[in-house]
Amino acid sequence: MPRLLIDGRSLTKNPKGVGRYAYQLCCQLDRRLPDNWEIDILVCQHDLPLFPNKFRGKFVSVPPVSELKAGFSVIPRQIKKLGSQILLRPGEGIGTNYGIPQLAICHDINDWIIAAQESQGQRRTYYRTIIDKIKNYCIKRSLQESEFVLCNSTFIREAASSYYCVDHEKTKIAYCGVDERFYTLSQSVDKRSVLKKYGVSNYILCFATGDYRENFMLLPEIIKKVNKKNTTATFIIAGTNKNAEYTRKLVSLLAQLNLQEGSDYILEGFLGDAQFNLLVELYTAADFYLELSLHEGFGMQVVEAMACGTHCISSAKGALKEVTGGFAKLIEDPTDAAMTAEIIHAAYNEKLHNLNNSEQISHTKMFSWDSTGIVTTQCLLQTADHYKLN
C-alpha cells in the first residue's frame, strides 16, 4: 500500500501558478492512482479550492513558514509522522534526501526570473541576494536527487539539464493544462456586448499584475506609438491592483504621454476564479492579446487567449515561442516599443484579428491536465515498482 505525500502548501481558494498546478495534479492522481494508494496533502490554508466529491486525499495542516524551514524541518517531520513512502513536490522544492524517493515539478529557473525583473529596475538587497543563492543551491540539489523531474515545457526541460545539471534521462514533459471552460464558454461570448460594456469599438488585451518581468511599464510608449500610426485600438490592461505602487507608476506614465483613460486605455482589476467568465469574455472579444513578457517558463495567459480563438502578438522569450507553436506574431525584442508598435500596426493591416483560428485552438489542446496526469501517474507507478512499494 504505497503512501504518497504531496507538498500542497501552494494551494489556496483561488490558486494560481504553482497552486493551480498542484490542485490539478491532486485531482488527476486521485482519479488515476490505484485504489490501494494513500494520498496525504500538506496544506497551509484552511480555505482550499473545491475538490471533487469522494476525493480520497487527506489534508494535513502545517504552519506557513519560510521555504528553508519547510524543506529542512516541516516536510521531513511530516514524512516521519505519516509514514510517507514517496514525496511529490509540485514546485522546485528546497530540501535534501529524505530517505524516500521524491518527484518534483520544475516550472522555471528562479535566477532567470530575477534577471528579467532586475532588467526592469527591480533590484534586490545584498541580504536577499545571499538568501536566493542559498535557495538556488538547495533547489538544484533537490532536483538532482529526484527520481523524476517533470518540466512544464521543453524550454524548461532543457534548462533543468543545463542549468540545474539534472540527468536528462529522468526529465519528462508535463505541460500546464488549459482549463476546458475556455473552449466551451468562448463559443457563446457576445463580442458586441463586451465592447459595449467597456464603451469601445475594439481593443487589445494585455496584463499588468505587478510582476515586472511582464514588461508592462513599456505599455504607455507602445500605446502612444500605435496611436501615431493611426491604428485605432483601446488597450485594456487587466490584472491591475489600483492601490499598488506599480499601478500608480503606470498611470503616471500614461498621463505623461497625454493618453486618455477610456479611449486610449482602460484598467481592469485582477481576474480570479470568481471572475472567470469575464476573463473568457475579455480574451475572446479582443482583436489581439499582447504578451510582452521578458521571460516565461510556460506562458499560461497566451495559451488561454489562443484557446479562446484570439490571435496573439507575443514576445519570443523563454518558452513563449514554443507554446505559441507558430500561430502568434512574435516580437523578438519586447523591450523595443517602436518595433512592438510596428508589429501591432502590421497585424491590423494583415487583418490577423479576423482570421479563423480553429487550427490554433486545436494546437492548445496539447496542453491538457489529462496528459500531465498520465505522465505523473506513470512516473509514480514506475518509482513505486522500482522501490517495491506495491
N, C-alpha and C positions, 0 to 999 in steps of 0.2 A: 504494500500500500504506500506508494510514493507520497511524500508530503511536500508540497510546493509553497514557498514563501515569496510573495510578490511585494516589492517595495512600492507601495501605492501612496506615499506621502504627498505626491503632487496632485492627488485627487481633491477637487473642490466641487461645490454645487454646479458651477458653470466652468468646467475645466477648459483650459486652452493649452496649446503646445504639448509639452510632455504629459500634462494631466489628461488631455484628451486621448493621447496615445495609450496611456496607462488604462484609462477607462475601457477603451475598445479592446485592448488585449485581455483584460479581465473577462469581458463578455464573451470574446471568442474562445478563450480557454475553458470557460465554464461549459460551453457547447461542445468542444472538440476533445477534451481530455477524457480518457476512460473513466468510468464511474468510480473506480476504486482510488482515484487520485483525490487527495485532500488539498484544499486551497486556502491558505491564510493570506490576508492582505493587510499590510501595515498602513494605518491612516492617521493623519494629524487632525482632521476636521470631523466634526460631528454632523455637519450639513453636507452630505455627499450627493452626487448625481443619482438619478433614479436608475436602479439596476433591474434586470428582468425578473419576472415572477419566478420563484423557486430557485433563485440564484444560490449556488452552493458555497460560494466564497464566504469565509468567516473574517469579519473585520476586527483587527486588533489595534486598539488605540495606543499611540505612542506620543510623547511630548514633542512639540515643534522645537527643534534645536538646530544648531549650525550643521552644515553638511559634514564637517570634520568630526563632530561629536556623534552624529548619526552613523557615519561609516565605521568609526572605531569603537563605539560604545553601544548605541541603541540596537543596531542590527545584530551584532554578534550575541548580545544578551537575549534577544528575541529568538534567534536561531536555537540557542541552547534551551530556552524555556519551552519552545513549541516543539522541539524535536524535528526541526525542518531538515529536509534531505536535499533540496535543490532551491537555489535562490535565483529569482528573476528580477533584474534591475531595468525598469522601463526607461531609464536615462543613464547618462555616463556617471555611474556612482563612484564615490570615494570609499575606499576600503582596502581590505587586504585578503589574504587567503583565509577563508572562514572555516576551512576543514570540510566544506561541502562544495559540490560543483555549482558554478553560477553562470548565468547567461545575462548579457547586457544589450541594451539598445543604444546605438551611437547615433545621435541626432545631428551633431555639429562639432566643430572644433572651437573651443572657447577662446583661444588666442586669436583666431581669425575674426570672431565676432567682436572682440575687444579692439582689434586693429581697425575694423570698419568704423566702430564708434569713435575711436580716437581721431580718425581722419576727419571727423565732423566736429572736432573740438571738445569732445567729452573725455577729459583727462582723468587718470587715476592717481590717487595719492601713492607715495612710496610704500606705505603700510599695505594698501590694497594690492599693489604690485607683488609684494612678497607673498601675501596670502594666496593670490592667484597662481603664483608659481608652485607653491606647495600643493594646492588643489590639482593643478595640472599634472604634477608628478604622480599624485595618488590615483588620479583617473587613468593615466597611462598604465600604471602597474595593474590596476583592477581590470582594465580591458584585456591586457596581455594574459592575465590569469584566467579569463573567462573561457568556458568550453566553446561557446559560440558568441560572436558579436554580430548582431543584426543591425544593418545600416539602412537609413531611410532614403537613400539614393545611391546611385553608382558613384557619384561625386564623393560622397562621404565614405563609401566602401574603400575607394582608392586612398582617401585621406587617412582612414583608420590604419591602413597598411603603411603608408609613407610617413605619416606624422606621429602616430602612436606606436608604430612598429608592431602592429598586431599581425600574426600569421594570416596571410590572405586566405589560406585554405579553410580557416574557421570563420570567415566572414560570410554573411548572407545578405541578400537584399530583402528588406521588409518595409516597403513604402508606407508613408502616411496614406490613409484612405480618405476618399471623398464621401461625405455624408450623402446617402442616397436621396435625401429630401431635395437636394439641389436639382436633381434630374426631374423629379415629379412636379415640384412647386413652380419651377421656372416655366413650365409649359403653360401655366394658367395666369401668368403675370400680364396685367393690362398695362402696357407701356405708356399709353396716353394718360392713364390715371396717375402713374408715378410721376410723369413730367408735370402734370397739373398740380400734384401735391407740393412739389418744390418750386412751382412757378417758373419753369424753364422750358425752352423749346428742345434742348438736347444737353447732354452733359458727358463729361469724362469722370470716371470714378477713380479715386486714389485713397490711400490710408496714411494717417499720421497718429500713431498710438503712443509716441514718446520714445521709442527705441531709435536712437539716432542713426543706426545703420540703414533705416528706411529712407534716409536722404531727403526727408520732407522739407527741410529748410531751403531747398532749391526750387520748390514749387512756385513761390512768388515770381521769380525770374522767368521760369518756364511759361507761366500764365501770361506774363507781360509780353514775351517774345511771340507766343502763339497769337495773341491779340494783334500784334503788329503785322502779322501775315494775313490779317483779315479772315482768320479762321474762327468762326463763331462757335464757342462751346463754354459752358459753365463748368468749373471744376468742383465736384462735390468731394470734400476732404473728410472722410469718415474715420471713426475711431478716436476722435479727439476728446480730450478731457479739458473742458473750458476753464477749469480752475487751476490747471497746471501751468508751470512756468514756461514749458516749451510751447504751449498753445499761445500764451501771451506774446512770446517772441515771434512766433509765426504770424500772428495777426499784425504785429508791429511792422514786420517786413512787407506784408501785403499792403498796409496803409502807406508805407513809404513810397511804394510804386503806384499809388493812387488807384489801386484795384478795389472794386466795389463789392461788398458783400451782397449776395442776392443775384447779381448779374455775372460778375467775374468768378466768384467762388461762393460756396456755401459750406459751413462747418456742420458736420453731423457727429453725434456722440458715439460712444463705444457700443458696439452691437453684439451683445451676449446672446445666449440661447433664447432668452425671453424675447429678443428682437429678431429671431431667425428669419421670420417671414419678410421683414423689412430688408434684411441683408440680401435675401434672394431677389427681392424687387430691385434693389439698387444695382446689383450685378447685372441682372437681366435687361433692364431698361437703358443701361449705359451704352453710348456709342462705342466707347473703349474703356478697358480697365488699364490704368497706368501703374506699372511696378518699377520703382526707382531704386530698389534695394541694392546696397553695396555688397551684400553677402547673404546667402541663404543656403542652409543645409538641405532644404527641400523647396519650400515656396508654396505654402498652403493657399494663400489668398489668390495667387494667379491661377492655380488649378481649379479653385472654386469658381472663379469668374469664367474660365474655359468651360466648365461643366454646365454653366448656365447659358452657353452659346455665345458669350460675348468675346469679341476679338480683343486680344491683349497686345499692348505695347510694353515690352518688358526689358529690363536690364538683363544682360547676359552673364552676370556674375554668379559665382557659386554653382548651385545645382539648377538655376533657373533655365538655362539653355537646354539642359537635359529634360526637365519635366515639361517644358512647353512643346517639345518634340517637333519643332519646325513650324508650328502653327502661329506663333506670335511674331510680331515685327520687333526685332531685337535692337536694343541700344547698347552698343559696345562700350561707350563711356558715359554712364549715367550721371557723372558729375559735370558734364558739358551741357549747360542749359540751352545753348544755341542749337546744338546737334539734336537734342531731345525735341525741341520745338519744331525743327525741320522735319523730324520723323513723324510727329503728330500731324503736321500740315500735309505731308506726303500720304499718310494713311487716309486722311479725308479725301484727298484728290483721287486716290486709288479706289475710293468707296469701299474700303475694307469693313466699315461698320455695317454695310448692307449684305455682306456675304452670308451664304448658307453654311453654317459651321457644324454641320452634322458629323463630319469626319473628326473634327476637333473634339466634339463631345464624346465620341466613341473612344478616342485616344485617352481621355481622362479616366475611363473605366478600368484601365490597367492599374490604377491606384485605388485598390479596394481593401477594406479591412478583412474581408474573407480571405484574400490571398495572403495577407500578413498573418492572419490567424493560422492558416495552414502551415506556413513556413515555421512559425514559432512553435506550433504543436509538434511538428516533425523533429525540430531540434531538441525539444524537451524529452520526447519519447526516445530519441537516439541517446541522449545523455543518461536517461534512466536505465536504458538497456546496457549501456557501457559500464555503469556502476552497479548493475544488477540490483536495482531498486524495486523492480516489479515483483 
